[in-house]
């Protein structure tokens, strides 16, 4: 019988082959991006206001929000980037959008 605990990588604990949180949340990716098309500009503005409110509820330091609403053939496209001070806040924000 082969012991499967010996097959764990260096980033896993031998007790359960669990991955260390530090290997997943390493503060490398602190930006969440959002893009969606809307029929009317007001809908895009309303969505941006809701997203901004959600970001402000999560942030510990001010979240940098870069957003634009561009006219397209059939309406408007909202593109927004939310840059948080840490990756955990980014994940919390993204999970809150689901």
C-alpha positions in Angstrom: 0.0 0.0 0.0 1.5 3.3 -1.1 1.1 6.2 1.3 -0.6 9.1 -0.7 0.6 11.7 1.8 4.1 11.4 0.4 2.8 12.6 -3.0 1.9 16.1 -1.7 3.8 19.0 -3.2 5.8 21.5 -1.2 2.9 23.9 -1.0 0.6 21.3 0.6 0.6 20.0 4.1 1.3 16.3 4.6 -1.7 15.9 6.9 -4.4 16.3 4.3 -2.8 17.5 1.0 -4.5 20.9 1.5 -3.1 23.8 -0.4 -1.7 26.7 1.7 -3.9 29.8 1.3 -0.7 31.8 0.6 -0.2 29.9 -2.7 -3.6 31.0 -3.9 -4.0 34.5 -2.4 -0.6 36.1 -3.0 -1.7 39.7 -3.6 -0.6 39.5 -7.2 -4.1 40.0 -8.7 -5.9 42.9 -7.0 -8.0 44.0 -10.0 -11.6 43.0 -10.8 -12.9 43.9 -14.3 -16.5 44.3 -15.3 -17.9 44.7 -18.9 -21.5 44.6 -20.0 -23.7 46.1 -22.8 -26.8 48.0 -21.9 -29.6 49.3 -24.1 -29.6 52.8 -22.4 -26.9 54.9 -20.9 -28.9 55.3 -17.7 -28.8 51.6 -17.2 -25.1 51.5 -17.5 -24.8 54.5 -15.0 -27.0 52.7 -12.6 -25.0 49.6 -12.7 -21.8 51.5 -12.2 -23.3 53.2 -9.1 -24.3 49.7 -7.7 -20.8 48.3 -8.4 -19.2 51.4 -6.8 -21.3 50.9 -3.7 -20.3 47.2 -3.5 -16.6 48.1 -3.9 -16.8 50.8 -1.2 -18.5 48.3 1.2 -15.5 45.9 0.7 -12.5 48.2 0.7 -10.3 48.8 3.6 -8.2 51.4 1.7 -9.8 53.4 -1.1 -10.5 51.2 -4.2 -9.3 52.8 -7.4 -12.2 52.7 -9.9 -11.5 53.3 -13.6 -14.8 53.2 -15.6 -16.1 54.4 -18.9 -19.4 54.1 -20.8 -19.0 54.0 -24.5 -21.8 54.3 -27.1 -22.1 51.3 -29.4 -24.4 50.4 -32.3 -27.1 49.0 -30.1 -26.6 50.9 -26.9 -23.8 51.5 -24.4 -21.0 49.4 -23.0 -19.8 49.8 -19.4 -16.2 48.8 -18.8 -14.9 49.2 -15.3 -11.8 48.2 -13.4 -11.7 48.0 -9.6 -8.3 47.9 -8.0 -8.3 46.9 -4.4 -5.4 47.1 -1.9 -5.3 43.3 -1.5 -6.5 40.3 -3.3 -8.8 39.1 -0.5 -10.9 42.3 -1.1 -10.9 41.6 -4.8 -12.2 38.1 -4.2 -14.9 39.3 -1.8 -16.1 41.9 -4.3 -16.2 39.3 -7.1 -18.1 36.8 -5.0 -20.6 39.5 -4.1 -21.4 39.9 -7.8 -22.5 36.3 -8.2 
